[in-house]
Amino acid sequence: MEPNFREIASKWQKEWAKSEVYKVSHQSSKPKFYVLDMFPYPSGAGLHVGHPLGYIASDIVSRYKRLKGFNVLHPMGFDAFGLPAEQYAIQTGRHPADTTRENIARYKEQLNNIGFCYDWSREVNTSEASYYKWTQWIFLKLFNSWYNLENNKAEELETLTARFSTGGSDAAKGYCTEHPAFTAEEWKSKSEQEQAEVLMCYRLAYQDYATVNWCEALGTVLANDEVKDGYSERGGHPVEKRRMRQWFLRITAYAERLLNDLETLEWTDSMKEMQRNWIGRSEGATVRFYLSPNPSPSLAGGQAQERDLSLQVTSPKPFHSAGGQAQERDLRLPWLPLPKPLPPPGRRAGTGKRLEFLQVTFSNPSPQERGLDSEGSNLNRRGQRRQIMRNQVTKLLLEV
């Protein structure tokens, strides 16, 4: 007689739930192991096949580590805020609180039927105030903090204003948006609004203008991966590019620390590379094109103005198109200092425009950035890319 697997599974799942076999206490002498899944959107009538595809893998790891003597924390939650829940409520004509609650109950039933080893006592629902009060707390911490480059960490904004009051803008070495310099006396004489505008240049959570994907029908800004062929992925509504005031996080201040700490994680190389790409740290050069004539003819106010066009590049490829731009606009370019002899300035074939100088400025790299260890060896990939770029830029300039 063939066993009734449904009956067996149902019996033991009830027994596991009753005895809380997967409940974890932080009071344990066992080594800790944390397994976190990507929370599903409870925006449909149930799970789809893509959900258990990833959850089965993490469940296997959890069970393996538990059998190896680890104190395994494996929670589950629901990403119940935002467009998915809102759009499902619109489609069904019901309040999102009701549809979200019903969908979560259905999702939990299906997840338990599969037999995953979740600690449901630590369930997270992002639409509940008990959860999002902490995201609001984090935002306020970021909003009221600045990044001190001297200490390489965030500090409360009061320490920044104290520096401004005693030494002006030169007294604060912070990661910030560019702004005009000022003295301590000028800072004290600024209005409350003017001071707020300066502080916005330093806050870790700040406002600025940016071109975004605006969807009028959804009443919100969409990420690039939420737009396909000019229409929203959800609902198929028209999306337009619009310049709007947005909230940003000054995460680039942490780029170096994020990259360094990435090496301490027990992740696969492919996962680490994905994170490096997301962090987006790059090395390159700032190229300044001087417009001709420079300075420009006197303006209406009788003052001359220095004119140049700066370009930041991480590879020498843009120099080909930049040369064409220089020919069309008659830009003057200062040469990168190179070994003698240098090719003299001259005219390119087919153009009447004169290219004189090209100025390229590389940041001064530390031994670590150059890829050298404490003994001056071991050139790493970043150092190699920097040197390759130097060689390619030099070659391109010599060919001009």
C-alpha positions as CSV (number, residue, x, y, z in Angstrom):
1,M,0.0,0.0,0.0
2,E,1.4,3.4,-1.0
3,P,1.9,5.9,1.8
4,N,-0.5,8.9,1.9
5,F,2.2,11.6,1.7
6,R,-0.3,14.5,2.0
7,E,-1.6,13.1,5.3
8,I,1.9,12.4,6.6
9,A,3.1,15.9,5.7
10,S,0.0,17.6,7.2
11,K,0.4,15.7,10.5
12,W,4.0,16.5,11.0
13,Q,3.8,20.1,9.9
14,K,1.1,20.6,12.6
15,E,3.4,18.9,15.1
16,W,6.3,21.1,14.1
17,A,4.2,24.3,14.5
18,K,2.8,23.2,17.9
19,S,6.3,22.5,19.3
20,E,7.8,25.6,17.6
21,V,10.7,23.4,16.3
22,Y,12.1,26.3,14.2
23,K,11.8,29.0,16.8
24,V,15.3,30.4,17.6
25,S,16.5,32.0,20.8
26,H,19.4,34.5,20.8
27,Q,20.5,33.0,24.1
28,S,22.5,30.1,22.8
29,S,26.1,28.9,23.0
30,K,25.9,27.6,19.4
31,P,27.6,29.5,16.6
32,K,25.1,31.9,14.9
33,F,24.0,31.6,11.3
34,Y,21.6,34.0,9.6
35,V,19.7,33.1,6.5
36,L,17.5,35.9,4.9
37,D,15.3,35.5,1.9
38,M,14.0,38.2,-0.3
39,F,10.5,39.0,1.0
40,P,7.6,38.3,-1.5
41,Y,5.1,41.0,-2.5
42,P,1.7,39.9,-1.2
43,S,0.1,41.5,-4.3
44,G,-1.6,38.4,-5.8
45,A,-3.8,35.6,-4.9
46,G,-0.9,33.3,-4.1
47,L,2.7,32.3,-4.7
48,H,4.1,31.8,-8.2
49,V,6.7,29.3,-9.2
50,G,9.5,31.8,-8.9
51,H,9.0,32.1,-5.2
52,P,9.9,28.6,-4.0
53,L,12.6,28.4,-6.6
54,G,14.8,30.6,-4.4
55,Y,13.3,29.7,-1.1
56,I,14.1,25.9,-1.5
57,A,17.8,26.7,-1.9
58,S,18.0,28.8,1.2
59,D,15.9,26.2,3.1
60,I,18.5,23.6,2.2
61,V,21.3,25.7,3.5
62,S,19.4,26.4,6.7
63,R,18.7,22.7,7.4
64,Y,22.3,21.8,6.6
65,K,23.7,24.4,9.0
66,R,21.3,23.4,11.7
67,L,22.4,19.8,11.4
68,K,26.0,21.0,11.7
69,G,25.3,22.5,15.1
70,F,24.6,26.1,14.2
71,N,21.9,28.3,15.8
72,V,20.1,29.1,12.6
73,L,17.9,32.2,12.3
74,H,15.7,31.9,9.2
75,P,12.8,34.4,9.3
76,M,10.3,35.3,6.7
77,G,8.3,38.5,5.9
78,F,6.3,40.3,3.4
79,D,7.2,43.4,1.4
80,A,3.7,44.8,1.6
81,F,4.2,48.5,0.9
82,G,4.2,50.3,-2.5
83,L,3.0,49.9,-6.0
84,P,2.4,46.1,-6.0
85,A,-0.1,46.2,-3.1
86,E,-1.6,49.4,-4.3
87,Q,-2.2,48.2,-7.8
88,Y,-3.7,44.9,-6.7
89,A,-6.1,46.8,-4.5
90,I,-7.1,49.0,-7.5
91,Q,-7.6,46.0,-9.7
92,T,-9.8,44.3,-7.2
93,G,-11.6,47.4,-6.0
94,R,-10.9,46.8,-2.4
95,H,-8.9,48.5,0.4
96,P,-5.2,47.5,0.3
97,A,-5.2,46.7,4.1
98,D,-7.8,44.0,3.5
99,T,-6.2,42.5,0.3
100,T,-2.8,42.6,1.9
101,R,-4.0,40.8,5.0
102,E,-5.8,38.1,3.0
103,N,-2.9,37.6,0.6
104,I,-0.4,37.2,3.5
105,A,-2.5,34.5,5.0
106,R,-2.7,32.7,1.7
107,Y,1.1,33.0,1.2
108,K,1.8,31.7,4.7
109,E,-0.4,28.7,4.1
110,Q,1.4,27.9,0.9
111,L,4.8,28.4,2.4
112,N,3.9,26.1,5.3
113,N,2.5,23.4,2.9
114,I,5.9,23.3,1.2
115,G,7.5,22.7,4.6
116,F,10.0,25.6,4.9
117,C,11.8,25.9,8.2
118,Y,10.9,29.5,9.0
119,D,10.8,31.1,12.5
120,W,7.4,32.7,12.2
121,S,7.7,34.4,15.6
122,R,10.0,36.9,13.8
123,E,7.7,37.5,10.9
124,V,8.0,41.0,9.3
125,N,5.2,43.0,7.6
126,T,6.6,46.2,6.0
127,S,3.1,47.8,6.0
128,E,2.8,47.7,9.8
129,A,3.8,50.7,11.9
130,S,5.9,48.4,14.2
131,Y,8.2,47.9,11.2
132,Y,8.2,51.2,9.3
133,K,8.8,53.3,12.4
134,W,12.3,51.9,12.2
135,T,12.8,52.9,8.6
136,Q,11.6,56.4,9.5
137,W,14.0,56.4,12.4
138,I,16.9,55.4,10.1
139,F,15.9,58.2,7.6
140,L,15.9,60.8,10.4
141,K,19.4,59.6,11.5
142,L,20.6,60.1,7.9
143,F,18.9,63.4,7.5
144,N,20.6,64.8,10.6
145,S,24.0,63.5,9.8
146,W,27.0,64.4,7.6
147,Y,30.1,62.4,6.5
148,N,33.3,63.6,8.1
149,L,36.2,62.7,5.8
150,E,38.7,63.2,8.6
151,N,37.2,60.5,10.7
152,N,35.8,58.5,7.8
153,K,32.4,58.2,9.4
154,A,29.1,59.9,9.9
155,E,28.6,62.5,12.6
156,E,25.6,64.5,13.9
157,L,24.9,67.7,12.1
158,E,25.5,69.8,15.2
159,T,29.2,69.0,14.9
160,L,29.2,70.5,11.4
161,T,27.4,73.7,12.3
162,A,29.8,74.1,15.2
163,R,32.8,74.0,12.8
164,F,31.1,76.5,10.5
165,S,30.6,78.9,13.4
166,T,34.2,78.8,14.4
167,G,36.1,78.4,11.1
168,G,33.7,78.7,8.2
169,S,33.5,76.1,5.4
170,D,37.2,75.5,5.4
171,A,36.9,74.0,8.9
172,A,34.7,71.1,7.7
173,K,36.2,68.4,5.5
174,G,33.0,66.6,4.6
175,Y,31.6,64.6,1.7
176,C,29.3,67.2,0.1
177,T,27.8,68.8,-2.9
178,E,29.9,71.7,-4.2
179,H,28.9,75.1,-2.8
180,P,30.5,78.6,-2.4
181,A,33.0,79.0,0.4
182,F,32.2,81.2,3.4
183,T,33.8,82.5,6.6
184,A,32.6,82.0,10.1
185,E,31.2,85.5,10.1
186,E,29.4,84.9,6.8
187,W,27.9,81.7,8.2
188,K,26.5,83.5,11.2
189,S,25.1,86.3,9.1
190,K,23.2,83.9,6.8
191,S,19.4,83.6,7.2
192,E,17.9,80.3,8.4
193,Q,16.9,79.5,4.9
194,E,20.4,80.1,3.6
195,Q,22.0,78.0,6.3
196,A,19.5,75.2,5.5
197,E,20.5,75.2,1.9
198,V,24.2,74.9,2.8
199,L,23.4,72.0,5.2
200,M,21.5,70.2,2.5
201,C,24.8,70.0,0.6
202,Y,26.1,67.8,3.5
203,R,23.2,65.8,4.8
204,L,23.4,62.0,4.1
205,A,19.7,62.1,3.2
206,Y,19.2,65.2,1.0
207,Q,17.0,66.8,-1.7
208,D,18.1,67.7,-5.2
209,Y,16.8,67.8,-8.7
210,A,17.1,64.9,-11.1
211,T,15.5,63.7,-14.3
212,V,13.2,60.8,-13.4
213,N,10.7,58.4,-14.9
214,W,7.3,60.0,-14.0
215,C,4.1,58.0,-14.5
216,E,1.1,60.3,-14.2
217,A,-1.4,57.4,-14.0
218,L,0.4,55.8,-11.1
219,G,1.2,59.2,-9.5
220,T,4.8,58.2,-8.7
221,V,8.4,58.0,-10.0
222,L,9.5,54.6,-11.4
223,A,12.9,52.9,-11.5
224,N,14.4,52.2,-14.9
225,D,13.7,48.4,-14.5
226,E,10.0,49.3,-13.9
227,V,9.7,50.9,-17.4
228,K,9.6,49.1,-20.7
229,D,9.4,50.8,-24.1
230,G,8.1,54.0,-22.5
231,Y,5.3,52.4,-20.4
232,S,5.1,51.2,-16.8
233,E,5.6,47.5,-16.2
234,R,2.6,47.5,-14.0
235,G,-0.5,48.6,-15.7
236,G,1.1,49.6,-19.0
237,H,0.7,53.4,-18.4
238,P,2.7,56.1,-20.3
239,V,6.0,57.2,-18.7
240,E,7.7,60.5,-19.4
241,K,11.1,62.0,-18.4
242,R,10.6,64.9,-16.0
243,R,13.0,66.9,-13.9
244,M,11.8,66.8,-10.3
245,R,13.0,67.4,-6.8
246,Q,13.8,64.1,-5.2
247,W,15.3,62.6,-2.1
248,F,18.7,61.0,-2.4
249,L,21.1,59.1,0.0
250,R,24.7,60.2,-0.1
251,I,25.8,56.5,-0.3
252,T,28.8,57.3,-2.5
253,A,30.5,58.6,0.7
254,Y,30.6,55.0,1.9
255,A,31.8,53.5,-1.4
256,E,35.3,52.7,-0.2
257,R,34.1,51.3,3.1
258,L,31.5,49.2,1.4
259,L,34.0,47.7,-1.0
260,N,36.5,46.9,1.8
261,D,33.9,45.3,4.0
262,L,32.6,43.3,1.1
263,E,35.8,41.2,1.3
264,T,34.9,40.1,4.9
265,L,31.7,38.4,3.7
266,E,31.4,34.7,3.0
267,W,29.7,35.3,-0.4
268,T,30.4,33.8,-3.8
269,D,32.7,35.8,-6.1
270,S,29.8,36.4,-8.6
271,M,27.7,37.8,-5.8
272,K,30.5,40.1,-4.6
273,E,31.1,41.3,-8.2
274,M,27.4,42.2,-8.5
275,Q,27.7,44.2,-5.3
276,R,30.8,46.0,-6.6
277,N,29.0,47.0,-9.7
278,W,26.0,48.2,-7.6
279,I,28.3,50.3,-5.4
280,G,29.7,51.7,-8.7
281,R,33.1,53.0,-7.6
282,S,35.2,54.0,-10.5
283,E,38.6,55.5,-11.2
284,G,39.5,57.7,-14.0
285,A,40.5,61.2,-15.1
286,T,39.0,64.7,-15.2
287,V,39.6,66.2,-18.6
288,R,39.1,69.9,-19.1
289,F,38.5,71.4,-22.5
290,Y,39.3,75.2,-22.8
291,L,36.9,77.0,-25.1
292,S,38.3,79.6,-27.6
293,P,38.5,82.5,-27.0
294,N,39.2,82.2,-23.3
295,P,38.4,84.3,-21.4
296,S,35.2,85.0,-23.3
297,P,34.5,88.5,-24.6
298,S,33.2,90.9,-21.9
299,L,29.7,90.3,-20.8
300,A,27.0,93.0,-20.4
301,G,28.4,93.7,-16.9
302,G,31.9,94.4,-18.3
303,Q,33.4,91.3,-16.8
304,A,35.3,88.6,-18.7
305,Q,34.5,84.9,-17.9
306,E,36.7,81.9,-17.9
307,R,35.2,79.2,-20.1
308,D,35.9,75.5,-20.1
309,L,34.1,72.2,-20.4
310,S,35.1,69.4,-17.9
311,L,34.6,65.8,-18.6
312,Q,35.2,62.8,-16.2
313,V,36.2,59.6,-18.0
314,T,36.9,56.1,-16.8
315,S,38.3,54.9,-20.2
316,P,40.0,56.6,-23.1
317,K,37.2,55.9,-25.5
318,P,35.5,59.3,-25.1
319,F,38.6,61.1,-26.4
320,H,37.7,60.1,-30.0
321,S,34.3,61.8,-29.8
322,A,35.8,64.6,-27.7
323,G,38.2,65.3,-30.5
324,G,35.3,65.7,-33.0
325,Q,33.6,68.0,-30.6
326,A,36.7,70.1,-30.2
327,Q,37.0,70.4,-34.0
328,E,33.4,71.6,-34.3
329,R,33.5,74.0,-31.5
330,D,37.1,75.1,-31.8
331,L,38.0,74.1,-28.3
332,R,41.6,74.6,-27.1
333,L,43.0,71.5,-25.3
334,P,46.1,71.5,-23.0
335,W,48.4,68.5,-23.5
336,L,48.9,65.9,-20.8
337,P,52.6,66.2,-19.6
338,L,54.4,63.6,-21.6
339,P,58.0,62.7,-22.3
340,K,59.7,64.8,-24.9
341,P,59.6,65.3,-27.8
342,L,55.9,66.2,-28.1
343,P,54.0,66.6,-31.4
344,P,53.5,70.3,-32.1
345,P,50.1,71.8,-32.2
346,G,48.6,71.8,-35.6
347,R,45.6,71.3,-37.9
348,R,43.9,68.1,-38.5
349,A,43.2,67.0,-42.1
350,G,39.9,68.2,-43.4
351,T,39.3,70.8,-40.7
352,G,40.3,74.4,-40.2
353,K,40.2,74.1,-36.4
354,R,43.3,74.2,-34.2
355,L,43.8,71.8,-31.3
356,E,46.4,73.2,-29.0
357,F,46.3,71.6,-25.6
358,L,44.5,68.9,-23.6
359,Q,44.7,68.9,-19.8
360,V,44.2,65.5,-18.1
361,T,44.3,65.3,-14.3
362,F,44.7,62.0,-12.5
363,S,44.0,61.8,-8.8
364,N,47.0,61.0,-6.7
365,P,46.6,57.3,-5.7
366,S,47.6,55.8,-2.4
367,P,49.7,52.7,-2.3
368,Q,46.5,50.7,-1.9
369,E,44.9,52.3,-4.9
370,R,48.0,51.7,-6.9
371,G,47.6,48.0,-6.1
372,L,50.7,47.8,-3.9
373,D,50.9,46.0,-0.6
374,S,53.1,47.1,2.3
375,E,56.2,45.8,0.5
376,G,55.4,47.5,-2.8
377,S,54.3,44.5,-4.8
378,N,51.1,42.7,-5.9
379,L,49.5,45.0,-8.5
380,N,45.8,44.3,-8.3
381,R,43.1,44.7,-10.9
382,R,42.3,48.4,-10.0
383,G,45.9,49.3,-10.2
384,Q,46.3,47.6,-13.5
385,R,43.2,49.3,-14.9
386,R,44.6,52.7,-13.8
387,Q,48.0,52.0,-15.5
388,I,46.4,50.7,-18.6
389,M,44.3,53.8,-18.9
390,R,47.4,56.0,-18.5
391,N,49.1,54.2,-21.3
392,Q,46.1,54.3,-23.6
393,V,45.5,58.1,-23.0
394,T,49.2,58.7,-23.7
395,K,49.0,56.7,-26.9
396,L,45.9,58.6,-28.1
397,L,47.4,62.0,-27.4
398,L,50.6,61.1,-29.2
399,E,48.5,60.1,-32.2
400,V,46.7,63.5,-32.4
